[in-house]
Amino acid sequence: MQILAKLLQFLEFLESLQDFLEFLTTPAGLAALLWVILYLPLQILGCDPASAAVLSSVSALSLYCLLVRPEF
């Protein structure tokens, strides 16, 4: 019974991981991933945390706007 419970927990983990990876393929997920990828290198290059957050947020928002491109 314990083995089946552990297997069920593992399968639930895989399902939640699949949902997270599916989110990363959406435009919002790609923008969030870009923010995470840019934030640390900007801090390493010497930006203070607030500037790094703003610069990576602007880059992520620009990418999101390019991916979505609303039509008026």
N, C-alpha and C positions, 0 to 999 in steps of 0.2 A: 504494500500500500504506500509506503514511504517513497519508493521509487516512482510510482505513478504520480504522486503529488509533486515530486521534483520535476518530472517530465512535463506535467501540466504547467508548472511555473515557468519552465524554460520555453514552452510553446507560447505562453502569454507574453513573455519577454520578446520573443521573435516577432510576434504580431505587433507589439507596440513599436519595435524597431523598424518594422516595415512601414508603419504609418508615419513615423518620423522621416524616414528616407523618402517617402512619397511626398511629404510636405516640402522637402528640400528641392524637389523638382518643379515646384510652382514658382511663379515670379517673386512672391513674398519670401519664400524659402531661399531662393538664390540671392536676394538682396540681404537677408539676414546672414547668410553664409559669407557673403562678401564683407559685411561689417565685421564679423568675427575674424576673418582672414586679415583684414587691413588694420584692425585696432592694435594688435600687439607689435607688428613691425613699425608702425608709426611711433609707438612709445619707445621702442628700442632705438629708433633714429633720433630721439631727443625731444619729441613733443611731450608737453605735459598731458596728463590724462584727459583734461577737458578738451584741449585742442585735438587730441587723437580721436576722441569720441565724436566731435563735430565733423572733422574731416572724413572719417569713415562713414558717418551717417549721411553726409552729403553725397559721397560716392555711391552708397547703397541706394539712396533715394533716386539718384540719377539713373542708376541701372534699372530700378523698378519702373521708372517712368518710360525708359526706352523699351522695356519688355512689354509693358501693358499698352501703351500708345492709345489713349482713348480717342475715339472719333466723334467730333462734334458736328 
